[in-house]
Amino acid sequence: MATPQPCFDASRPFSRADAVASGIPLRVLRTRTYRRLFTGVYVNSTVALTPALRAEAALVPFRGRAFASHVSAARFCGVPIPTVRDEHVSVVRRSDRRSRDGIICHYTPHALVRTVRGVRVSDYPQMFCELASLLPLVDLVVVADHLLRHRRITKSALLKFCATWTGAGARLARVAASYARIGVDSPMETRLRMLLLLAGLPEPVVNHEIRDDVGNLIRRYDLSYPSARLAIEYDGRLHIDRVERWESDLDRREASDDDGWRMLVVTSRGVYANPEQTVERVWRLLQSRRVPGTPTRLSGAWRPHFPVR
């Protein structure tokens, strides 16, 4: 058996042609030594199968003429999105489009691309607009909040890019970008905020800070209505995993009570299983505390975006 060439790196996705050129017989590719990722694309079986690896593998058939885009770019960069089966790549010339099982190839005449760890991917603003053709509104706002939180892009730059985007999902991209807020800590906080906004409730403040007389931080609330001293906290823990954290939360809530703040805790069930109950709880509290802008009737616009699971 021929010896593979020294420059050949089987820990990175490679094509069948690359294997043959490096002296690896086709019969060896069919053994447990290698894993087939897509038709004609392989990697050493000891390499962990990650979203980044699959995105890189999807580019192999295009031999440098494509870049990871849409959900593949998002997964490669660690952006939170729902599970999507296929990989997505884009080319700037129609003649470079290829059809392959598990890989969806898009044509785009304008490409804003950057290179990450040796892989070409859609730059963040373009990736966001590409996702608008695949994701619904709330999931898209989750992406926008994540990008702002991790300083991948500024709010003004995102709005400016969306305003010029003419591809599929352009209108949705502009709407979602307008909902993006700086400082949101998690996807579930985004979902909770969007649930309240789509129900027609006044927009809560994100990460409002309470400080003492000399400016020291005392508390920070996920979402709040400071004028009404109403805080809404998302709690994603399934159990009390640390006594210290639990006791700290209790102390914080007791201190809030002493300051006249009302704290409402929402869990994942309040977003996925009982969204209507969550909306009505917040609505009643806003009414009782006479928060300006509180509607006399709730909007049902949230329902299509939060189907009960």
Backbone bond lengths (Angstrom), bond angles and torsions (degrees), N, CA, C in turn:
res aa  C-N    CA-C-N  psi(-1)  N-CA   C-N-CA  omega(-1)  CA-C   N-CA-C  phi
1 M - - - 1.469 - - 1.522 109.17 -
2 A 1.314 115.20 135.84 1.464 119.69 179.83 1.515 111.11 -66.90
3 T 1.312 115.37 147.92 1.458 120.64 179.70 1.527 109.64 -87.70
4 P 1.371 117.70 130.80 1.466 120.30 178.90 1.525 111.16 -57.55
5 Q 1.311 117.16 147.50 1.452 122.00 178.79 1.524 110.22 -64.10
6 P 1.336 118.55 145.76 1.468 121.84 -176.83 1.531 113.07 -59.07
7 C 1.349 118.00 -30.98 1.458 120.17 -175.84 1.520 112.44 -79.69
8 F 1.323 116.51 -9.48 1.463 120.25 -176.86 1.526 109.88 -74.72
9 D 1.320 116.82 127.75 1.463 122.27 -178.10 1.522 109.26 -117.64
10 A 1.325 116.79 100.36 1.466 121.30 -177.40 1.516 112.62 -77.85
11 S 1.346 117.19 -2.71 1.466 119.21 176.62 1.519 111.58 -82.86
12 R 1.336 116.56 -8.43 1.463 122.29 174.05 1.526 107.54 -110.63
13 P 1.315 119.18 146.55 1.468 121.09 -179.41 1.529 111.70 -54.44
14 F 1.328 116.18 139.02 1.460 121.06 -179.36 1.524 109.67 -142.03
15 S 1.328 115.77 161.28 1.461 121.29 -178.46 1.520 111.21 -90.86
16 R 1.326 115.49 165.53 1.455 120.96 175.41 1.529 110.12 -59.51
17 A 1.340 116.03 -40.78 1.468 120.01 179.34 1.523 111.30 -63.13
18 D 1.340 116.84 -39.11 1.464 120.43 178.17 1.524 110.41 -63.08
19 A 1.333 115.91 -39.48 1.459 119.91 -179.77 1.523 111.22 -64.11
20 V 1.322 115.60 -46.67 1.465 120.17 -179.45 1.522 110.35 -62.03
21 A 1.346 116.04 -43.54 1.460 120.28 -179.93 1.527 111.65 -63.39
22 S 1.328 116.59 -26.14 1.463 120.91 -179.30 1.523 112.39 -92.27
23 G 1.334 116.39 2.93 1.456 119.61 175.51 1.515 115.29 91.77
24 I 1.325 117.52 12.89 1.463 120.41 178.05 1.527 108.54 -92.28
25 P 1.335 118.55 115.62 1.462 120.79 179.73 1.532 111.24 -62.99
26 L 1.317 116.64 148.79 1.463 120.52 179.87 1.514 111.70 -59.16
27 R 1.335 116.89 -34.48 1.468 119.21 -178.61 1.532 111.33 -64.04
28 V 1.346 116.14 -30.05 1.466 120.22 179.31 1.530 110.60 -72.00
29 L 1.338 116.25 -33.05 1.468 119.42 178.17 1.531 111.20 -62.09
30 R 1.333 116.22 -24.58 1.463 120.18 -177.90 1.524 112.40 -87.47
31 T 1.319 117.33 0.17 1.457 120.49 179.08 1.535 109.97 -88.68
32 R 1.321 114.71 178.15 1.469 119.89 -178.78 1.523 112.82 -73.55
33 T 1.311 116.83 -4.06 1.468 119.68 178.96 1.522 111.21 -67.30
34 Y 1.346 115.52 -29.11 1.457 120.36 -176.73 1.523 111.31 -125.43
35 R 1.319 115.33 152.80 1.468 121.69 177.09 1.525 108.88 -114.01
36 R 1.331 116.18 132.28 1.460 119.46 176.20 1.518 109.03 -86.35
37 L 1.313 116.85 123.11 1.458 122.12 -178.62 1.522 111.29 -93.01
38 F 1.312 115.92 -44.87 1.457 123.02 174.01 1.529 106.71 -140.55
39 T 1.306 116.76 173.77 1.455 119.82 177.74 1.527 109.76 -57.46
40 G 1.337 115.18 118.27 1.455 120.09 178.58 1.504 115.47 78.45
41 V 1.344 118.38 8.97 1.466 122.04 -179.40 1.526 109.00 -125.58
42 Y 1.329 116.25 129.95 1.463 121.08 -173.22 1.526 111.03 -134.68
43 V 1.340 113.88 169.17 1.460 121.24 172.89 1.518 107.11 -155.81
44 N 1.312 117.02 157.25 1.457 120.51 176.44 1.531 109.76 -58.29
45 S 1.316 117.64 134.70 1.469 121.55 -173.75 1.514 113.83 -67.36
46 T 1.343 117.99 -14.18 1.466 120.21 178.99 1.520 112.21 -81.22
47 V 1.330 117.00 -11.65 1.467 121.17 -178.71 1.520 109.96 -78.49
48 A 1.326 116.84 132.73 1.469 121.57 179.88 1.522 110.22 -64.50
49 L 1.322 115.66 135.75 1.463 120.79 179.57 1.523 108.90 -85.48
50 T 1.321 117.08 105.20 1.458 122.81 -177.73 1.528 109.62 -117.53
51 P 1.339 117.58 163.57 1.467 119.90 175.22 1.527 112.35 -56.48
52 A 1.328 116.95 -37.46 1.466 120.53 179.72 1.527 110.72 -66.06
53 L 1.318 116.85 -38.92 1.460 120.13 179.92 1.525 110.73 -66.35
54 R 1.322 117.22 -42.06 1.463 120.25 179.42 1.537 110.86 -65.53
55 A 1.300 116.59 -38.76 1.465 119.59 178.12 1.522 110.50 -63.52
56 E 1.314 116.13 -42.49 1.461 120.40 178.27 1.524 110.64 -64.75
57 A 1.341 116.41 -40.04 1.462 120.80 -178.99 1.526 111.67 -64.45
58 A 1.336 116.38 -34.50 1.470 119.98 -178.82 1.526 111.90 -65.11
59 L 1.316 117.29 -19.60 1.467 120.82 -179.07 1.531 112.94 -86.94
60 V 1.316 116.37 -16.82 1.468 120.00 -174.68 1.526 113.16 -56.17
61 P 1.347 119.78 -45.73 1.473 119.02 -178.37 1.523 114.08 -62.37
62 F 1.326 118.00 -17.58 1.465 121.20 -175.30 1.525 112.79 -94.52
63 R 1.322 117.01 -7.96 1.467 122.78 173.43 1.527 113.15 48.03
64 G 1.319 116.61 54.60 1.454 122.12 174.30 1.507 115.74 84.11
65 R 1.335 117.07 1.06 1.468 119.22 -177.90 1.529 112.42 -100.12
66 A 1.325 117.62 10.04 1.468 121.43 -179.70 1.516 109.54 -138.71
67 F 1.309 115.99 167.36 1.463 121.24 175.07 1.528 109.09 -137.38
68 A 1.319 116.67 152.14 1.465 121.32 178.46 1.519 108.30 -68.44
69 S 1.325 116.93 131.44 1.460 121.15 -176.09 1.525 109.99 -137.58
70 H 1.352 115.15 179.84 1.460 121.09 174.45 1.540 110.58 50.98
71 V 1.340 117.36 -131.54 1.469 120.23 -175.78 1.518 112.26 -66.97
72 S 1.335 117.76 -29.29 1.467 119.60 179.97 1.527 110.86 -66.90
73 A 1.326 116.88 -40.47 1.462 120.13 176.46 1.522 110.24 -64.53
74 A 1.333 116.34 -40.88 1.465 120.21 179.81 1.521 111.29 -63.20
75 R 1.333 116.16 -47.41 1.468 119.20 -179.77 1.524 111.21 -64.51
76 F 1.326 116.62 -39.81 1.465 120.20 179.75 1.522 110.48 -60.01
77 C 1.335 116.81 -36.99 1.466 121.65 -176.16 1.528 113.10 -93.90
78 G 1.330 117.72 5.92 1.457 120.64 176.77 1.510 114.64 73.95
79 V 1.320 117.24 26.17 1.466 121.46 179.00 1.526 108.94 -85.08
80 P 1.340 118.97 131.50 1.465 120.65 -176.50 1.525 112.91 -71.47
81 I 1.325 115.89 119.31 1.464 122.21 177.16 1.518 108.32 -140.70
82 P 1.342 118.24 160.99 1.464 120.23 176.08 1.532 110.49 -66.21
83 T 1.320 116.04 166.58 1.454 120.94 178.24 1.525 110.54 -69.60
84 V 1.314 116.08 126.39 1.466 123.25 176.68 1.517 106.76 -128.36
85 R 1.306 117.67 131.40 1.462 121.79 -170.42 1.525 113.36 -66.02
86 D 1.324 117.68 -52.81 1.455 121.36 -169.68 1.521 113.28 -84.30
87 E 1.336 115.02 161.48 1.457 121.58 169.79 1.526 108.29 -92.52
88 H 1.333 116.10 150.52 1.468 121.24 -178.75 1.518 109.63 -124.58
89 V 1.322 115.56 131.96 1.463 121.67 175.53 1.525 107.52 -131.11
90 S 1.324 116.50 162.64 1.468 121.09 179.26 1.524 109.89 -133.41
91 V 1.337 115.19 149.59 1.464 122.35 176.14 1.526 108.16 -127.77
92 V 1.315 116.54 157.07 1.464 120.66 -178.79 1.522 111.85 -101.22
93 R 1.319 117.44 -4.14 1.464 121.65 175.18 1.525 108.82 -124.52
94 R 1.318 115.79 131.05 1.467 119.86 -178.71 1.526 111.59 -57.84
95 S 1.313 116.76 -35.07 1.456 120.42 -177.24 1.528 112.96 -66.72
96 D 1.343 116.71 -14.85 1.463 120.28 -179.52 1.527 112.84 -90.10
97 R 1.320 117.40 -3.87 1.467 119.98 -178.93 1.526 109.57 -67.14
98 R 1.321 115.78 137.30 1.451 122.74 178.95 1.524 109.22 -134.04
99 S 1.300 115.86 146.35 1.464 120.76 177.54 1.521 108.45 -106.50
100 R 1.328 116.46 127.47 1.455 121.00 179.53 1.522 108.79 -150.33
101 D 1.329 116.39 140.40 1.454 120.60 -177.66 1.531 110.59 -58.31
102 G 1.335 115.72 128.08 1.455 120.98 178.11 1.517 114.35 88.09
103 I 1.338 117.37 -5.75 1.464 121.29 -179.48 1.524 108.93 -126.45
104 I 1.317 116.79 121.59 1.464 121.97 176.81 1.517 108.12 -102.18
105 C 1.325 115.82 123.80 1.463 121.18 -177.06 1.527 110.26 -106.67
106 H 1.326 116.59 128.33 1.458 123.42 179.73 1.526 109.61 -109.12
107 Y 1.308 114.51 151.89 1.460 120.27 172.78 1.524 108.70 -106.70
108 T 1.328 116.63 130.69 1.457 121.36 175.55 1.524 108.97 -140.70
109 P 1.318 118.05 125.72 1.473 119.77 -179.58 1.521 113.10 -74.66
110 H 1.333 116.44 -17.38 1.464 120.45 -178.35 1.524 108.84 -122.36
111 A 1.300 116.25 120.92 1.459 119.93 -176.83 1.522 111.42 -123.92
112 L 1.333 116.04 121.39 1.455 122.28 172.04 1.532 105.51 -104.08
113 V 1.326 115.71 100.90 1.464 121.63 -168.77 1.521 110.30 -124.01
114 R 1.319 115.73 146.17 1.457 120.57 172.11 1.524 108.39 -133.07
115 T 1.311 116.77 163.77 1.466 121.56 -178.74 1.523 109.32 -108.37
116 V 1.331 115.68 124.86 1.464 122.28 180.00 1.527 108.32 -123.67
117 R 1.318 115.93 119.90 1.473 121.39 -179.85 1.534 111.09 50.68
118 G 1.310 115.25 40.82 1.447 120.53 176.66 1.514 115.58 81.35
119 V 1.333 117.68 4.63 1.468 121.86 -177.83 1.526 109.23 -116.96
120 R 1.330 117.28 132.89 1.459 121.77 178.81 1.527 109.29 -82.95
121 V 1.339 115.64 125.47 1.464 121.48 -178.88 1.526 109.54 -135.57
122 S 1.325 116.08 157.15 1.464 120.51 174.77 1.516 109.45 -58.99
123 D 1.318 116.46 135.91 1.458 119.61 175.20 1.526 108.57 -68.35
124 Y 1.322 116.61 160.37 1.462 121.26 -169.16 1.528 115.26 -53.93
125 P 1.334 120.59 -48.00 1.465 118.15 -178.80 1.525 112.74 -64.17
126 Q 1.336 116.74 -38.95 1.460 119.09 178.32 1.524 110.73 -68.47
127 M 1.337 116.84 -41.09 1.459 120.51 177.46 1.528 110.90 -57.07
128 F 1.357 116.12 -43.48 1.458 120.16 179.72 1.526 111.08 -60.02
129 C 1.325 117.14 -45.33 1.465 120.43 -179.97 1.525 111.57 -68.35
130 E 1.319 117.04 -35.54 1.467 120.14 175.75 1.524 110.58 -62.13
131 L 1.313 116.46 -41.19 1.468 120.66 -179.37 1.521 111.98 -64.81
132 A 1.324 116.88 -24.23 1.465 120.37 -179.97 1.523 111.80 -64.27
133 S 1.324 117.78 -18.64 1.459 120.63 177.02 1.520 112.28 -85.57
134 L 1.354 116.77 -5.84 1.463 120.36 -175.66 1.522 114.26 -124.35
135 L 1.331 117.18 -29.52 1.462 121.08 -173.80 1.522 111.67 -105.87
136 P 1.337 117.38 152.23 1.467 120.28 173.41 1.528 110.99 -78.03
137 L 1.323 115.36 173.01 1.464 121.50 -172.29 1.522 114.02 -53.43
138 V 1.322 118.43 -53.64 1.467 120.41 -172.64 1.520 111.08 -63.97
139 D 1.333 117.31 -42.83 1.467 120.02 177.71 1.519 110.90 -62.36
140 L 1.318 117.22 -33.80 1.453 120.84 179.38 1.531 111.05 -70.86
141 V 1.319 117.28 -37.01 1.471 120.23 176.40 1.532 109.92 -66.96
142 V 1.331 117.20 -34.99 1.466 120.83 174.66 1.525 109.87 -57.13
143 V 1.326 116.49 -44.14 1.464 121.15 178.20 1.527 110.62 -62.21
144 A 1.321 116.73 -46.98 1.464 120.75 -178.61 1.530 111.21 -61.09
145 D 1.316 117.04 -45.82 1.468 120.54 179.04 1.524 110.91 -61.19
146 H 1.330 116.42 -39.96 1.464 120.86 179.06 1.530 110.49 -62.72
147 L 1.320 116.72 -44.64 1.465 120.19 -179.15 1.526 111.41 -63.05
148 L 1.333 115.99 -39.55 1.467 119.29 178.21 1.525 110.97 -69.44
149 R 1.321 116.02 -42.16 1.463 121.03 -178.05 1.526 111.49 -59.65
150 H 1.333 115.72 -40.93 1.463 120.28 -176.65 1.530 112.74 -96.39
151 R 1.346 115.43 13.52 1.459 122.65 173.90 1.521 112.74 56.94
152 R 1.335 115.25 37.46 1.463 119.85 174.54 1.526 111.14 -78.72
153 I 1.315 116.16 -22.46 1.453 122.11 179.61 1.522 108.24 -162.97
154 T 1.317 117.68 156.67 1.460 120.99 176.19 1.523 109.41 -90.97
155 K 1.311 116.01 159.45 1.461 120.25 179.31 1.534 110.25 -61.57
156 S 1.310 117.24 -43.25 1.470 119.57 -178.19 1.526 111.08 -65.08
157 A 1.331 117.56 -39.24 1.464 120.61 179.57 1.528 111.03 -67.30
158 L 1.326 116.42 -37.42 1.466 120.02 178.84 1.526 110.47 -66.15
159 L 1.327 116.68 -45.33 1.468 120.10 178.79 1.524 111.29 -62.60
160 K 1.320 116.07 -40.75 1.470 120.31 -179.02 1.521 111.05 -64.26
161 F 1.340 117.00 -43.02 1.461 119.95 -179.44 1.524 110.50 -66.96
162 C 1.330 116.99 -42.93 1.469 120.71 179.91 1.525 111.18 -62.28
163 A 1.306 116.86 -33.54 1.465 120.79 -179.16 1.518 111.83 -65.31
164 T 1.334 116.86 -25.47 1.468 120.33 -178.54 1.523 112.87 -100.10
165 W 1.336 116.61 -8.31 1.470 119.93 -176.69 1.530 110.04 -72.83
166 T 1.323 116.21 131.67 1.464 121.05 -178.82 1.521 112.49 -118.88
167 G 1.318 117.37 4.88 1.455 120.66 -179.11 1.513 112.16 -77.91
168 A 1.338 115.21 -175.04 1.465 120.72 179.09 1.522 109.94 -58.65
169 G 1.330 116.06 139.47 1.459 121.01 178.77 1.513 114.57 79.03
170 A 1.329 118.24 14.73 1.463 120.98 -175.56 1.527 111.99 -59.59
171 R 1.328 116.42 -44.29 1.469 119.51 -177.87 1.526 110.48 -65.52
172 L 1.325 117.32 -44.00 1.458 120.89 179.77 1.523 110.64 -63.70
173 A 1.320 117.58 -37.93 1.465 120.88 178.65 1.527 110.63 -60.31
174 R 1.328 116.64 -42.22 1.472 120.01 -179.62 1.527 111.09 -67.16
175 V 1.320 116.20 -40.07 1.474 119.59 178.94 1.527 110.01 -64.89
176 A 1.324 116.89 -47.97 1.464 120.73 -178.16 1.525 111.28 -62.72
177 A 1.330 117.11 -40.83 1.466 120.31 179.42 1.525 111.32 -62.48
178 S 1.321 116.72 -33.08 1.468 119.67 179.94 1.525 111.68 -68.40
179 Y 1.319 117.15 -24.38 1.468 121.52 178.86 1.528 112.71 -85.81
180 A 1.316 118.07 -11.61 1.464 121.31 -176.13 1.522 110.66 -65.54
181 R 1.329 115.72 141.67 1.457 121.39 179.53 1.519 110.27 -133.98
182 I 1.308 116.23 146.97 1.461 122.29 180.00 1.527 110.00 -80.58
183 G 1.335 116.28 138.74 1.459 120.72 172.35 1.499 116.14 94.37
184 V 1.321 119.24 3.97 1.466 121.00 179.01 1.522 108.69 -71.69
185 D 1.337 116.81 129.00 1.462 120.58 -170.78 1.520 115.26 -83.71
186 S 1.330 118.82 -25.58 1.462 119.22 -173.67 1.522 110.89 -153.41
187 P 1.345 116.67 159.44 1.465 120.19 176.31 1.521 113.43 -57.86
188 M 1.335 117.87 -35.54 1.458 119.76 -178.81 1.526 111.91 -70.32
189 E 1.318 117.16 -30.81 1.464 119.27 175.14 1.525 109.88 -67.38
190 T 1.333 116.00 -37.50 1.465 119.50 175.18 1.521 110.10 -61.80
191 R 1.314 116.93 -46.20 1.473 120.71 -178.47 1.527 111.37 -62.11
192 L 1.314 116.76 -41.53 1.459 120.56 179.39 1.529 110.43 -64.79
193 R 1.317 116.39 -43.44 1.472 120.36 178.51 1.525 110.82 -62.03
194 M 1.331 117.20 -43.30 1.463 120.99 -179.73 1.527 111.45 -67.51
195 L 1.317 117.46 -34.57 1.462 120.50 176.46 1.522 110.45 -59.51
196 L 1.328 116.55 -44.76 1.469 120.78 -179.34 1.530 111.22 -68.50
197 L 1.325 116.48 -42.65 1.466 119.69 -178.10 1.531 111.44 -66.06
198 L 1.339 117.15 -43.84 1.457 120.18 -178.85 1.525 112.00 -69.25
199 A 1.335 116.67 -19.14 1.462 120.13 175.08 1.522 111.29 -81.86
200 G 1.329 116.54 -2.48 1.464 120.44 177.65 1.508 114.43 91.06
201 L 1.342 118.58 9.35 1.460 121.38 -178.89 1.530 110.48 -81.84
202 P 1.320 117.50 155.93 1.466 120.38 177.31 1.524 110.47 -58.09
203 E 1.304 116.68 149.88 1.464 119.32 -177.38 1.528 110.88 -75.01
204 P 1.334 116.48 127.85 1.470 119.55 177.50 1.526 110.88 -77.17
205 V 1.319 116.00 157.29 1.462 122.33 176.02 1.523 108.43 -79.88
206 V 1.314 116.82 138.05 1.462 122.18 179.60 1.523 110.20 -90.25
207 N 1.342 115.58 128.28 1.471 122.39 175.37 1.529 113.18 51.89
208 H 1.324 115.83 52.11 1.472 120.60 176.44 1.527 109.52 -68.48
209 E 1.336 115.89 133.55 1.461 121.27 -177.38 1.519 111.65 -104.60
210 I 1.321 115.33 138.64 1.470 122.62 173.33 1.520 107.44 -107.49
211 R 1.333 116.92 123.56 1.456 120.94 -178.46 1.524 110.67 -123.30
212 D 1.329 115.44 157.12 1.461 119.58 178.87 1.529 109.76 -83.41
213 D 1.316 116.46 -174.17 1.466 121.61 -173.99 1.530 113.34 -63.72
214 V 1.339 117.12 -22.73 1.467 119.15 -178.78 1.530 111.40 -104.07
215 G 1.319 116.98 7.75 1.460 120.79 174.63 1.509 116.35 94.59
216 N 1.337 117.83 4.64 1.459 119.79 178.52 1.531 110.61 -74.47
217 L 1.336 115.99 137.63 1.460 120.58 179.96 1.522 110.63 -70.41
218 I 1.326 115.77 126.74 1.465 121.02 178.55 1.519 110.61 -102.63
219 R 1.321 115.92 -50.67 1.468 121.05 -178.30 1.526 109.49 -146.03
220 R 1.331 114.49 157.93 1.462 121.12 173.81 1.525 107.84 -136.76
221 Y 1.314 116.58 130.59 1.460 121.01 -179.14 1.527 110.91 -106.45
222 D 1.344 116.73 137.74 1.466 121.46 179.30 1.528 110.43 -54.60
223 L 1.326 114.97 -59.12 1.462 122.36 178.80 1.516 107.44 -133.19
224 S 1.308 117.02 143.46 1.462 117.25 -178.44 1.518 111.76 -159.72
225 Y 1.316 113.76 163.74 1.470 123.26 171.80 1.529 105.54 -121.62
226 P 1.335 116.53 86.15 1.468 120.77 -172.12 1.520 114.22 -55.27
227 S 1.338 117.83 -38.74 1.466 119.27 -177.89 1.520 111.93 -63.41
228 A 1.335 116.45 -26.18 1.467 120.93 179.67 1.521 111.79 -102.94
229 R 1.327 117.13 1.14 1.468 122.20 -177.23 1.536 110.96 52.13
230 L 1.322 114.20 48.67 1.461 121.04 178.90 1.520 108.13 -120.30
231 A 1.346 116.45 123.09 1.467 121.85 179.69 1.522 109.46 -116.53
232 I 1.343 115.31 140.79 1.459 121.16 177.53 1.516 107.24 -121.98
233 E 1.314 116.45 119.72 1.444 121.91 -176.11 1.523 110.08 -115.49
234 Y 1.350 115.82 135.11 1.456 119.27 173.80 1.525 108.53 -93.53
235 D 1.325 116.79 129.91 1.459 122.30 179.31 1.523 108.06 -120.43
236 G 1.344 115.99 108.14 1.454 119.82 -176.49 1.507 114.45 -95.62
237 R 1.300 119.12 4.05 1.463 120.55 -178.98 1.523 111.32 -75.26
238 L 1.331 115.88 137.88 1.451 121.13 177.98 1.524 110.87 -86.92
239 H 1.309 116.06 -19.59 1.463 119.96 177.89 1.518 107.65 -155.37
240 I 1.304 116.98 168.57 1.463 121.16 179.83 1.523 107.23 -82.79
241 D 1.330 116.70 101.19 1.447 120.05 -172.72 1.523 113.00 -88.97
242 R 1.335 116.24 -20.04 1.457 118.99 178.33 1.526 109.47 -139.53
243 V 1.319 114.58 122.48 1.466 119.50 -178.03 1.518 110.64 -60.29
244 E 1.358 115.31 -39.04 1.460 118.52 -177.71 1.536 110.85 -62.10
245 R 1.334 116.10 -43.42 1.462 119.69 -179.20 1.526 110.02 -65.53
246 W 1.335 116.41 -41.37 1.460 120.91 179.80 1.522 110.92 -61.82
247 E 1.337 116.09 -45.70 1.465 119.88 -179.79 1.524 110.37 -65.25
248 S 1.323 116.29 -37.85 1.466 119.85 177.79 1.519 110.88 -62.08
249 D 1.340 116.50 -42.02 1.461 120.40 178.62 1.521 111.07 -64.06
250 L 1.334 116.12 -40.23 1.465 119.15 178.69 1.526 110.78 -63.65
251 D 1.333 116.10 -43.86 1.466 119.77 178.72 1.527 110.61 -61.24
252 R 1.326 115.84 -40.31 1.463 120.10 -179.23 1.519 110.78 -64.95
253 R 1.333 116.57 -40.47 1.456 119.66 -178.86 1.526 110.95 -71.37
254 E 1.326 116.11 -35.44 1.467 118.39 177.02 1.530 110.03 -67.09
255 A 1.336 116.61 -40.07 1.465 120.03 177.81 1.519 110.77 -63.90
256 S 1.324 115.93 -37.49 1.458 119.77 177.95 1.519 110.41 -62.73
257 D 1.329 115.78 -41.86 1.464 119.83 178.35 1.525 110.57 -61.35
258 D 1.342 115.53 -40.95 1.462 119.51 -179.64 1.527 111.31 -63.72
259 D 1.344 116.83 -32.18 1.455 121.48 -179.56 1.519 112.66 -84.95
260 G 1.308 117.32 -0.19 1.455 120.90 -179.27 1.515 114.19 86.64
261 W 1.341 116.94 7.74 1.455 120.71 177.11 1.530 109.88 -82.04
262 R 1.310 115.64 142.31 1.470 121.60 173.27 1.520 107.47 -105.72
263 M 1.344 116.75 122.43 1.449 120.45 -178.49 1.525 110.31 -106.80
264 L 1.325 115.11 124.88 1.454 121.82 177.93 1.525 107.89 -109.81
265 V 1.331 117.91 121.25 1.460 123.00 -178.36 1.525 109.50 -100.20
266 V 1.336 116.10 128.99 1.462 122.02 179.58 1.527 108.45 -118.96
267 T 1.323 117.17 132.90 1.460 122.29 176.63 1.528 109.06 -104.12
268 S 1.328 116.92 -178.85 1.458 120.90 -179.56 1.525 111.45 -61.02
269 R 1.334 117.76 -31.15 1.464 120.38 177.80 1.519 110.92 -63.66
270 G 1.328 115.89 -32.32 1.451 119.36 179.43 1.517 113.81 -70.70
271 V 1.336 116.74 -13.93 1.463 121.69 177.93 1.524 110.95 -103.20
272 Y 1.339 116.68 -42.85 1.463 120.80 -174.03 1.526 114.38 -95.35
273 A 1.337 117.30 -37.32 1.470 120.06 -175.42 1.522 113.18 -100.85
274 N 1.340 116.36 -35.41 1.469 119.92 -176.21 1.535 111.92 -130.38
275 P 1.322 118.48 53.07 1.472 119.06 -178.03 1.528 112.59 -62.82
276 E 1.323 117.59 -36.42 1.463 119.53 -179.23 1.515 110.96 -64.33
277 Q 1.323 116.73 -40.18 1.467 120.59 178.11 1.520 110.90 -62.94
278 T 1.342 116.92 -40.57 1.467 121.10 178.69 1.524 110.67 -62.43
279 V 1.326 116.39 -46.75 1.464 121.00 179.74 1.522 110.51 -59.00
280 E 1.307 116.58 -45.94 1.473 120.17 -177.04 1.520 111.61 -68.16
281 R 1.325 118.22 -35.18 1.467 121.04 178.02 1.528 110.03 -62.74
282 V 1.344 115.65 -47.94 1.463 119.30 -179.54 1.531 110.34 -66.10
283 W 1.316 116.95 -41.01 1.467 121.80 179.65 1.526 111.53 -58.83
284 R 1.324 116.69 -45.43 1.477 120.04 179.95 1.520 111.40 -63.42
285 L 1.331 116.82 -40.19 1.459 119.79 179.45 1.534 111.13 -67.06
286 L 1.334 116.42 -39.63 1.467 119.41 178.15 1.527 110.80 -65.08
287 Q 1.310 116.72 -38.47 1.460 120.07 177.51 1.525 110.99 -65.19
288 S 1.332 115.79 -45.08 1.463 118.91 -177.01 1.521 111.78 -66.06
289 R 1.338 116.46 -27.51 1.455 120.08 -179.48 1.527 112.51 -100.30
290 R 1.328 114.79 8.91 1.467 121.96 173.82 1.535 113.12 53.11
291 V 1.322 115.63 48.68 1.463 120.15 178.68 1.527 109.22 -74.51
292 P 1.337 117.95 125.92 1.469 120.38 179.72 1.525 111.66 -56.74
293 G 1.327 115.66 139.65 1.455 120.47 178.90 1.503 115.11 88.99
294 T 1.345 116.64 -2.81 1.466 119.25 178.43 1.523 109.08 -69.83
295 P 1.333 118.53 124.74 1.474 120.67 -176.29 1.525 112.19 -74.47
296 T 1.310 115.60 156.24 1.468 119.85 174.98 1.530 110.91 -79.27
297 R 1.329 115.46 -21.97 1.467 120.72 176.20 1.523 108.84 -134.93
298 L 1.328 115.59 142.49 1.459 120.46 179.43 1.522 110.65 -79.75
299 S 1.321 115.37 147.78 1.459 121.05 174.07 1.528 109.36 -84.85
300 G 1.309 115.89 148.40 1.467 120.25 176.52 1.512 112.31 -96.76
301 A 1.348 117.18 12.69 1.461 120.43 -176.54 1.526 112.65 -64.83
302 W 1.329 117.79 -17.40 1.455 120.74 -179.65 1.523 112.64 -75.24
303 R 1.331 117.47 -23.50 1.463 121.22 -169.95 1.536 114.59 -59.03
304 P 1.339 120.16 -46.01 1.463 118.70 179.71 1.535 113.66 -63.78
305 H 1.322 116.07 -22.69 1.469 120.46 -176.02 1.531 112.95 -93.35
306 F 1.328 116.46 -14.36 1.461 120.90 -178.23 1.519 110.52 -131.75
307 P 1.338 117.74 63.71 1.470 119.91 177.82 1.523 109.74 -65.26
308 V 1.305 116.65 136.79 1.457 121.69 -177.26 1.525 109.60 -66.41
309 R 1.329 116.44 128.76 1.469 121.26 179.98 1.515 109.68 -96.02
